[in-house]
Amino acid sequence: MPPPVENIPVHFLKDPKDDLVLEVAAESRSQFIVTHNTKDFNNVSLFGLKAITPRDFLEVLKEDKS
């Protein structure tokens, strides 16, 4: 189980605006952060998340429908 959101350090990611996205995704127990900037979301797997591109997310949706 991922650590609680309260355990996300301030400025965990390079861009403080991305930290907000990480917090929302972790708090909502999302599986993915969908972004074109996957490199900006290094180590989000520590919170049970995976950063993927929109194209990859569409592939995930296709697989789930099969």
N, C-alpha and C positions, 0 to 999 in steps of 0.2 A: 504494500500500500504506500502511495506517495506521501511525503511529509505534508503536514498541514500548511496552508497558505501563510500562516503567521511566521513560518520558518523561512520564507523567501527573503533573503537578505536585500537590503536597500541597494539599488544599483547592481543587481545580479547580472544584468545584461549590459551591453555597451551603451545602449540608448535608453534613457529613463522612460521614454514613451513606450518602449517595448516591454519594460517591466510591468506597466499597467496591463498590457495585453496578456502577459504571463500570469499575472495575478487573477485576472478575470477567467482565463482558461482553467487555471488550477481550481479556483473556487467553484466553478460550475461543473467540475469533474469532466471536462471535455477530454476527448482522446487526442485531438489534433489542434494545432495552430496552423491555419491555412494562410500562407504568405508567399510572396515572390522573393522574400529576403530570408530564406531558411538559414543562411550563414549567420544571421544576426540572432538566431535563437539556439545557440550552442548550449548544450547541457540541460535543455528543458526536459529531457528524459528522466532527470532526477525527480521530477514532479509528476511522472506518469504520463507525459505528453510527448507528442512527436510533431515536429515542424515539417510540413509538406507543402508543395506547390499546389496551386489550384488544379493544374492538370492531373497531378497524382491523386488529389482528393476526388476528382471525377472518376478516376479509375477505381478507387476504393468503393465509391457508390455503385459503380457498375458491377463489381464483384459481389457486393452485398445483395444485389437484385438477382443474381444468378442462383 
